[in-house]
Amino acid sequence: MKNIWEDSVYNENEFLRLSNLMLKELQNHLENSKNSTSKTINWNSPENELSFWLDFLNNGKKDDFVKEVLTRTIHVHNPKYVGHQVAAPAPITAITAMVSALLNNGMAVYEMGMAPSAIERVVTDEICKTIGYDKNSGGFLTSGGTLANLTALLSARKAVVKEDIWNHGTTKPLGILVCEEAHYCVDRAARIMGLGEKGIIKIPATSQFDMDTTLLEQYFNKALESGIEIFAIVGSAPSTATGAYDDLQKIAQFAQQKNIWFHVDGAHGGAAIYSQKYKHLVKGIENADSVVIDGHKMMLMPTITTALLFKNKLHAQHTFSQKADYLLTDTEEDQWYQSGKKTFECTKTMMSLHWFVLLKYYGVALFDEFVTRQYDLAKDFALIVDKHPNFELAVQPKSNILCFRYIRPSIPGEQSNEINARIREMILVDGEFYMVQTKLNGILYLRTTLMNPLTTIEHLKALLDKILAIATKISS
C-alpha cells in the first residue's frame, strides 16, 4: 500500500528534485532580471489573474508552479523596479528563508527556537550599538513596521502613563504627537489603542515635508487644554511619501523637557545609522526611547523582517503584563530568550537568520555601501529632473525617495494631475518600469523609490524618456 507521507510528502529525494527544479527557475529569474529588455511587471487585471489561478489549480502542470508565479508577479530584482519600499533581497536570504520554513521553529518559548533566539540577541545588540545605545539597551525582531510601531506605542503608554491601562482600562483621554506626513500605520496604531482621532495630534509639516518642530509647544499645550495627556512623540526617519527626515535631535530635546516617550519610526530610513555619509540624517536617534528599523526595506532582506529596539531593554519585557503560566514566568530577569514575553506575536518566523547571514558573509559595510549608493543615486537623478524643462521636483530628496511630475506651461493644475496619473497608468500597463504616485498638497506626483543596487542613472534617464514619449502620445 502506498504511503503518501514517506513516498511523497516527506520524501527527501522528491524534496531534492523539486528544490533543484525551483532553484533553477529562481536562478534564471535573477539572470533575466538583469536583461535590459525584460519587463518589471506583466500587468493583468485582478479578475483575469484570479481566473488563471482557479484554472491552474485544476489543470496546470504541478512542476510549472514556480515558473508561473515568476511570470505573473512583480520583479523587484529588475533594475527598472523603482516603485514601493520593498528590498530586492540579497539572494542568500532566500536560503535562510527556506531553512526557516523547513525547520518551522515558532520561537514562542526558548526551546522552540534556540538558535534563532540567540542569533536574534546577537543581531539586536549589534543594531543597538550602531544606534548609539549603551549596554542597558535591547530589542527583538517582529513581523513588520506596523506591528513594531504599535508595540512601541504600547510600551510608551505602559512606561509613561501612571494608570494600569492594560489591566484596568483608561479613564482619561490620551494622545501622541506625530507629523502629518508620518506613515499611516502610526495613525492606525493610535486608533487600535483607543486614542481616537482626537488623540492623534498631527503637527503640520514644513515646505520640505518634515515636522515643523517650532509648533510642538503650541500643539502640546493645546492638547493639555483639551484634557488630553500626551505620553509620546513620534519622529519619522523618514516619512513615506517624500523621504523627508524629521529633526530627531529637536524632537528628542522636546520629549525630554516634557518627560514623554520619544519613538523613532525608522522603518524605511533608520538604516542610515550604517551610512558614514548619511548618518547625520538620524542625529538624535541615540536619544530615542525606541526605534523601528525594517530589514526588508533598506537592508536587503525578504519580507517581513523588522527590528524594534529599546534604550532600556526592560521596557521590552513590561509591555504585555498578560501571563500564560505554561509559557512564561513573571520576573525582572532579562529574559531575552523568551520571545513570546516581549512581542505581540506568540509564533513568528526565524527572521533573525536573514540579518545574521548578511552580517556574517558581508559585514556591516554592506549596509553602509547600499544606503549610501541609493541615496547618492536619488540626488543624481534629482539633478537631471530639476534641469529638464518638462519635469518638476516636489522637493530635493533626503533619501532614496524622489517625487516629481511632468509639466507643460499650457497644462492647468487639475489637468496636470490627470495627465500624470495617466502616465503612471500607462507605465504600469507597459510593464518595462514600475513606479508609483502620491499626492502632496493636492498635487499628484510620480514617485520613485530606488531600492535596487543594480539600478543606474542610465535606467532612470530611460524612465524619463519613456514618460516623455507617453506624455507626447497622450497630448497628440
C-alpha positions as CSV (number, residue, x, y, z in Angstrom):
1,M,0.0,0.0,0.0
2,K,1.4,3.4,-1.0
3,N,2.4,5.6,1.9
4,I,1.8,9.2,0.9
5,W,4.0,10.6,3.7
6,E,7.1,8.6,3.1
7,D,6.8,8.2,-0.6
8,S,5.8,11.7,-1.5
9,V,5.1,14.5,1.1
10,Y,8.2,13.9,3.3
11,N,10.4,12.1,0.8
12,E,13.9,13.6,0.8
13,N,14.6,12.6,-2.8
14,E,11.4,14.3,-4.0
15,F,12.3,17.3,-2.0
16,L,15.7,17.5,-3.7
17,R,14.1,17.1,-7.1
18,L,11.6,19.9,-6.5
19,S,14.2,22.1,-4.9
20,N,16.6,21.8,-7.8
21,L,13.8,22.5,-10.3
22,M,12.6,25.6,-8.4
23,L,16.1,26.9,-7.7
24,K,16.9,26.7,-11.4
25,E,13.8,28.8,-12.1
26,L,14.9,31.3,-9.5
27,Q,18.5,31.4,-10.9
28,N,17.0,32.1,-14.3
29,H,14.8,34.8,-12.8
30,L,17.8,36.6,-11.3
31,E,19.7,36.4,-14.6
32,N,16.8,37.5,-16.7
33,S,16.1,40.4,-14.4
34,K,19.4,42.0,-15.5
35,N,18.4,41.7,-19.1
36,S,17.7,45.2,-20.5
37,T,14.7,44.0,-22.5
38,S,12.9,42.2,-19.6
39,K,9.8,43.6,-18.1
40,T,9.4,44.5,-14.5
41,I,5.7,43.5,-14.4
42,N,3.3,41.7,-16.8
43,W,0.2,43.6,-15.8
44,N,-3.0,41.7,-15.6
45,S,-6.4,42.7,-14.2
46,P,-7.5,41.2,-10.9
47,E,-10.4,39.3,-12.5
48,N,-8.2,37.7,-15.2
49,E,-5.5,36.8,-12.7
50,L,-8.0,35.1,-10.4
51,S,-9.4,33.2,-13.3
52,F,-5.9,32.0,-14.3
53,W,-5.1,30.6,-10.9
54,L,-8.5,29.0,-10.5
55,D,-7.9,27.1,-13.7
56,F,-4.3,26.3,-12.9
57,L,-5.3,24.6,-9.6
58,N,-7.3,22.1,-11.6
59,N,-5.5,22.0,-15.0
60,G,-2.0,23.4,-14.6
61,K,1.2,21.3,-14.5
62,K,2.5,20.9,-11.0
63,D,6.1,21.5,-11.9
64,D,5.2,24.7,-13.7
65,F,4.0,26.4,-10.4
66,V,7.1,28.4,-9.7
67,K,7.6,29.4,-13.3
68,E,4.1,30.7,-13.5
69,V,4.5,32.7,-10.2
70,L,7.6,34.3,-11.6
71,T,5.8,35.2,-14.8
72,R,2.9,36.7,-13.1
73,T,4.5,38.7,-10.2
74,I,6.4,42.0,-10.0
75,H,10.2,41.6,-10.3
76,V,11.9,43.7,-7.6
77,H,15.3,42.5,-8.8
78,N,14.8,44.2,-12.2
79,P,16.8,47.5,-12.1
80,K,13.8,49.2,-13.6
81,Y,11.8,48.5,-10.5
82,V,11.6,51.9,-8.8
83,G,8.2,51.5,-7.0
84,H,7.4,50.6,-3.5
85,Q,9.7,50.5,-0.5
86,V,10.5,46.8,-0.8
87,A,14.0,45.4,-1.0
88,A,15.5,43.4,-3.8
89,P,16.6,40.8,-1.3
90,A,20.2,39.5,-1.3
91,P,19.8,36.0,-2.9
92,I,21.5,34.4,0.1
93,T,18.4,35.3,2.2
94,A,16.3,33.0,0.0
95,I,18.3,30.2,1.5
96,T,17.7,31.4,5.1
97,A,14.0,31.8,4.3
98,M,13.9,28.1,3.2
99,V,15.7,27.0,6.3
100,S,13.3,28.9,8.5
101,A,10.3,27.5,6.6
102,L,11.5,23.9,6.8
103,L,12.6,24.0,10.5
104,N,9.5,26.0,11.5
105,N,10.7,26.9,15.0
106,G,7.9,29.1,16.2
107,M,10.0,30.9,18.8
108,A,7.2,31.5,21.4
109,V,9.5,30.0,24.0
110,Y,13.2,29.3,24.1
111,E,13.2,25.6,23.3
112,M,11.1,26.3,20.2
113,G,13.8,28.5,18.8
114,M,17.2,28.0,20.5
115,A,19.5,29.0,17.6
116,P,17.3,31.8,16.2
117,S,16.7,33.3,19.6
118,A,20.4,33.5,20.4
119,I,21.0,34.8,16.9
120,E,18.3,37.4,17.4
121,R,20.1,38.6,20.6
122,V,23.4,39.0,18.7
123,V,21.6,40.9,15.9
124,T,19.6,43.3,18.1
125,D,22.7,44.0,20.3
126,E,24.6,44.9,17.2
127,I,21.9,47.3,16.0
128,C,21.6,48.9,19.4
129,K,25.3,49.5,19.4
130,T,25.2,51.2,16.0
131,I,22.3,53.4,17.1
132,G,24.5,54.6,19.9
133,Y,22.7,52.9,22.8
134,D,24.6,51.6,25.8
135,K,24.6,48.1,27.4
136,N,21.2,48.6,29.0
137,S,19.6,48.5,25.6
138,G,18.0,45.6,23.8
139,G,15.2,44.6,21.5
140,F,13.7,42.0,19.3
141,L,12.6,41.2,15.8
142,T,9.0,41.2,14.8
143,S,6.8,41.0,11.7
144,G,6.8,44.4,10.1
145,G,7.0,48.1,10.9
146,T,3.2,48.4,11.5
147,L,3.3,45.8,14.3
148,A,6.6,47.2,15.7
149,N,5.2,50.8,15.8
150,L,2.1,49.6,17.6
151,T,4.2,47.6,20.1
152,A,6.5,50.7,20.7
153,L,3.5,52.9,21.5
154,L,2.1,50.3,23.8
155,S,5.5,50.3,25.6
156,A,5.4,54.1,25.7
157,R,1.9,54.1,27.3
158,K,2.9,51.4,29.8
159,A,6.1,53.4,30.8
160,V,4.7,56.9,30.9
161,V,1.0,56.8,31.9
162,K,0.5,56.1,35.6
163,E,-2.7,54.2,35.2
164,D,-2.6,50.4,34.7
165,I,-4.4,50.6,31.4
166,W,-3.5,47.1,30.2
167,N,-5.4,45.5,33.1
168,H,-8.0,48.2,34.1
169,G,-8.6,50.3,31.0
170,T,-8.2,54.1,30.7
171,T,-10.3,56.8,32.5
172,K,-8.9,59.8,30.7
173,P,-8.1,60.9,27.1
174,L,-4.5,60.1,26.0
175,G,-2.6,61.3,22.9
176,I,0.6,61.2,20.9
177,L,2.3,63.9,18.8
178,V,3.3,63.0,15.2
179,C,3.9,64.8,11.9
180,E,1.1,65.0,9.5
181,E,3.4,63.3,6.9
182,A,4.1,60.3,9.1
183,H,3.3,56.8,7.8
184,Y,-0.4,55.9,8.2
185,C,0.5,52.9,10.5
186,V,1.2,55.3,13.3
187,D,-2.4,56.7,13.0
188,R,-3.7,53.2,12.8
189,A,-1.8,52.1,15.9
190,A,-3.1,55.0,17.9
191,R,-6.7,54.2,16.9
192,I,-6.2,50.5,17.8
193,M,-5.0,51.6,21.2
194,G,-8.3,53.5,21.6
195,L,-6.9,57.0,21.4
196,G,-9.3,58.0,18.7
197,E,-8.9,60.8,16.2
198,K,-8.6,63.5,18.9
199,G,-5.7,61.6,20.5
200,I,-3.6,61.8,17.3
201,I,-2.1,65.3,17.4
202,K,-0.8,65.9,14.0
203,I,2.0,68.5,13.7
204,P,2.0,70.4,10.4
205,A,4.9,69.8,8.0
206,T,7.3,72.4,6.7
207,S,7.6,73.1,3.0
208,Q,10.2,70.3,3.0
209,F,7.6,67.9,4.3
210,D,9.3,67.2,7.7
211,M,7.8,68.0,11.1
212,D,7.6,71.7,11.9
213,T,9.2,71.5,15.3
214,T,8.6,75.2,16.0
215,L,4.9,74.2,16.6
216,L,5.5,71.5,19.1
217,E,4.9,73.6,22.2
218,Q,1.8,75.1,20.7
219,Y,0.2,71.8,19.8
220,F,1.3,70.2,23.1
221,N,-0.3,72.9,25.2
222,K,-3.5,72.9,23.1
223,A,-3.8,69.2,23.8
224,L,-3.4,69.7,27.5
225,E,-6.0,72.5,27.5
226,S,-8.4,70.0,25.8
227,G,-7.8,67.5,28.7
228,I,-5.6,65.1,26.6
229,E,-2.4,63.7,28.3
230,I,0.4,63.4,25.7
231,F,2.5,60.4,26.5
232,A,4.6,60.0,23.3
233,I,6.0,61.8,20.3
234,V,6.9,60.0,17.1
235,G,9.7,61.1,14.7
236,S,9.8,59.9,11.1
237,A,13.1,58.7,9.6
238,P,11.9,59.3,7.0
239,S,8.3,60.0,6.0
240,T,6.9,57.6,3.4
241,A,5.6,59.9,0.7
242,T,8.7,62.1,0.2
243,G,11.5,60.5,2.2
244,A,11.9,63.6,4.5
245,Y,13.6,63.1,7.8
246,D,12.2,64.8,10.9
247,D,14.7,66.7,13.1
248,L,15.2,63.9,15.6
249,Q,17.6,66.0,17.8
250,K,15.0,68.7,18.4
251,I,12.2,66.2,19.0
252,A,14.4,64.4,21.5
253,Q,15.0,67.6,23.4
254,F,11.3,68.4,23.4
255,A,10.5,64.9,24.7
256,Q,13.0,65.2,27.5
257,Q,11.6,68.6,28.5
258,K,8.1,67.2,28.7
259,N,9.0,63.9,30.1
260,I,7.3,61.9,27.4
261,W,8.4,58.9,25.3
262,F,10.3,59.5,22.1
263,H,9.8,56.9,19.4
264,V,11.5,56.9,16.0
265,D,9.7,55.2,13.1
266,G,12.9,54.4,11.1
267,A,11.2,51.6,9.2
268,H,12.4,52.8,5.9
269,G,15.4,55.0,6.6
270,G,16.6,54.0,10.0
271,A,19.3,52.0,8.2
272,A,21.1,55.4,7.7
273,I,22.7,54.6,11.0
274,Y,25.1,52.5,9.0
275,S,26.0,55.1,6.4
276,Q,29.1,57.1,7.2
277,K,27.9,59.7,4.7
278,Y,24.2,60.0,5.6
279,K,24.1,59.1,9.3
280,H,23.8,62.8,10.1
281,L,20.1,62.5,8.9
282,V,19.4,60.4,12.1
283,K,21.3,62.6,14.5
284,G,19.4,62.4,17.8
285,I,18.2,58.8,17.3
286,E,20.5,57.7,20.1
287,N,18.2,59.6,22.5
288,A,15.1,57.8,21.4
289,D,13.4,55.5,23.9
290,S,12.5,53.2,21.0
291,V,13.4,52.7,17.3
292,V,11.9,50.7,14.5
293,I,14.1,49.6,11.5
294,D,12.9,47.3,8.7
295,G,15.3,44.8,7.3
296,H,13.1,44.3,4.3
297,K,13.4,47.9,3.1
298,M,16.9,49.3,3.1
299,M,18.8,46.3,4.4
300,L,18.3,43.8,1.5
301,M,16.2,41.3,3.4
302,P,13.0,39.5,2.4
303,T,9.6,40.4,3.9
304,I,8.9,40.6,6.7
305,T,11.8,41.4,9.0
306,T,11.7,44.3,11.5
307,A,13.8,45.3,14.5
308,L,12.3,47.1,17.5
309,L,15.0,48.5,19.7
310,F,14.7,50.0,23.2
311,K,17.1,52.3,25.0
312,N,16.1,50.4,28.2
313,K,15.6,46.7,27.4
314,L,13.3,46.2,30.4
315,H,10.6,48.1,28.6
316,A,10.5,45.4,26.0
317,Q,9.5,42.9,28.7
318,H,7.0,45.1,30.6
319,T,4.8,45.9,27.6
320,F,2.5,42.9,27.9
321,S,1.6,42.1,31.5
322,Q,-0.7,39.2,30.4
323,K,0.7,35.9,31.6
324,A,0.3,32.4,30.3
325,D,1.7,30.2,33.2
326,Y,2.6,27.3,30.9
327,L,4.8,29.5,28.8
328,L,6.2,32.4,30.9
329,T,7.4,33.3,34.3
330,D,6.9,36.7,35.8
331,T,10.4,38.1,36.6
332,E,12.5,41.1,36.3
333,E,15.3,39.0,35.0
334,D,16.5,39.8,31.4
335,Q,14.7,37.0,29.6
336,W,15.9,37.9,26.2
337,Y,15.5,34.3,25.1
338,Q,11.7,34.3,25.7
339,S,10.4,35.9,22.5
340,G,6.7,35.4,23.4
341,K,7.1,37.5,26.5
342,K,8.1,40.6,24.5
343,T,6.3,40.5,21.2
344,F,2.7,41.0,20.1
345,E,3.2,37.7,18.3
346,C,3.5,34.4,20.0
347,T,4.7,32.4,17.0
348,K,7.0,34.1,14.5
349,T,9.4,33.1,11.7
350,M,13.2,32.7,12.2
351,M,13.7,36.1,10.6
352,S,17.0,36.6,12.6
353,L,18.7,34.2,10.2
354,H,18.4,36.8,7.4
355,W,20.1,39.5,9.4
356,F,22.8,37.3,10.7
357,V,23.8,35.7,7.4
358,L,24.3,39.1,5.8
359,L,26.4,40.2,8.7
360,K,28.4,37.0,8.6
361,Y,29.0,36.9,4.9
362,Y,29.3,40.6,4.1
363,G,29.5,42.6,7.3
364,V,28.0,46.0,8.2
365,A,29.9,47.5,5.3
366,L,27.2,46.1,3.0
367,F,24.6,48.3,4.7
368,D,26.8,51.3,4.5
369,E,27.5,50.9,0.9
370,F,23.9,50.1,-0.1
371,V,22.3,53.0,1.8
372,T,24.9,55.5,0.6
373,R,24.7,54.3,-3.0
374,Q,20.9,54.6,-3.2
375,Y,20.8,58.0,-1.5
376,D,23.5,59.3,-3.8
377,L,21.6,57.9,-6.8
378,A,18.5,59.8,-5.8
379,K,20.5,63.1,-5.7
380,D,22.0,62.4,-9.1
381,F,18.5,61.7,-10.5
382,A,17.2,64.9,-8.9
383,L,19.8,66.9,-10.7
384,I,18.6,65.6,-14.1
385,V,14.9,66.1,-13.3
386,D,15.5,69.6,-12.0
387,K,17.3,70.7,-15.1
388,H,14.7,69.3,-17.5
389,P,12.0,71.9,-18.7
390,N,9.3,69.3,-18.7
391,F,9.7,68.0,-15.1
392,E,9.3,69.5,-11.7
393,L,10.6,68.2,-8.4
394,A,8.3,68.2,-5.3
395,V,11.3,68.6,-3.0
396,Q,15.0,67.9,-3.1
397,P,15.5,64.2,-1.9
398,K,16.9,63.5,1.5
399,S,16.8,59.7,1.0
400,N,16.3,57.3,-2.0
401,I,12.7,58.5,-2.5
402,L,12.1,61.1,-5.3
403,C,8.8,62.7,-6.2
404,F,8.4,64.6,-9.5
405,R,5.9,65.4,-12.2
406,Y,5.6,66.0,-15.8
407,I,4.7,69.7,-16.6
408,R,4.0,71.9,-19.6
409,P,3.2,75.6,-19.4
410,S,-0.1,75.1,-21.3
411,I,-1.4,72.5,-18.8
412,P,-3.5,73.8,-15.9
413,G,-3.2,72.3,-12.4
414,E,-6.1,69.8,-12.4
415,Q,-5.4,68.6,-15.9
416,S,-1.8,68.2,-14.9
417,N,-2.9,65.8,-12.2
418,E,-4.9,63.8,-14.7
419,I,-2.0,63.6,-17.2
420,N,0.5,62.4,-14.6
421,A,-2.0,59.8,-13.3
422,R,-2.5,58.7,-16.9
423,I,1.3,58.5,-17.4
424,R,1.7,56.3,-14.4
425,E,-1.2,54.0,-15.5
426,M,0.4,53.6,-18.9
427,I,3.8,52.8,-17.4
428,L,2.1,50.1,-15.3
429,V,0.4,48.5,-18.4
430,D,3.6,48.8,-20.5
431,G,5.5,46.9,-17.8
432,E,9.1,47.9,-18.6
433,F,9.3,50.1,-15.5
434,Y,7.4,50.0,-12.2
435,M,6.8,53.3,-10.3
436,V,4.0,54.7,-8.1
437,Q,2.4,58.0,-7.4
438,T,1.5,60.2,-4.5
439,K,-0.4,63.4,-3.8
440,L,1.3,66.3,-1.9
441,N,-0.8,69.4,-1.1
442,G,-3.4,68.3,-3.7
443,I,-0.8,67.9,-6.5
444,L,-0.2,64.5,-8.0
445,Y,3.5,63.4,-8.3
446,L,5.2,60.4,-9.8
447,R,7.1,58.7,-7.1
448,T,10.3,56.6,-7.4
449,T,11.9,54.7,-4.6
450,L,15.4,53.4,-5.6
451,M,15.6,50.1,-3.9
452,N,17.7,48.1,-6.3
453,P,21.5,48.2,-6.1
454,L,21.7,47.4,-9.8
455,T,19.6,50.5,-10.9
456,T,21.8,53.1,-12.6
457,I,21.4,56.6,-13.7
458,E,21.1,55.3,-17.2
459,H,18.0,53.3,-16.2
460,L,16.5,56.5,-14.7
461,K,17.2,58.5,-17.8
462,A,15.4,55.8,-19.8
463,L,12.5,56.2,-17.5
464,L,12.3,59.9,-18.1
465,D,12.4,59.2,-21.9
466,K,9.6,56.8,-21.5
467,I,7.5,59.3,-19.6
468,L,8.1,62.0,-22.2
469,A,7.1,59.6,-25.0
470,I,3.9,58.7,-23.2
471,A,3.1,62.3,-22.5
472,T,3.5,63.1,-26.2
473,K,1.1,60.3,-27.1
474,I,-1.4,61.5,-24.6
475,S,-1.3,65.1,-25.8
476,S,-1.5,64.2,-29.5
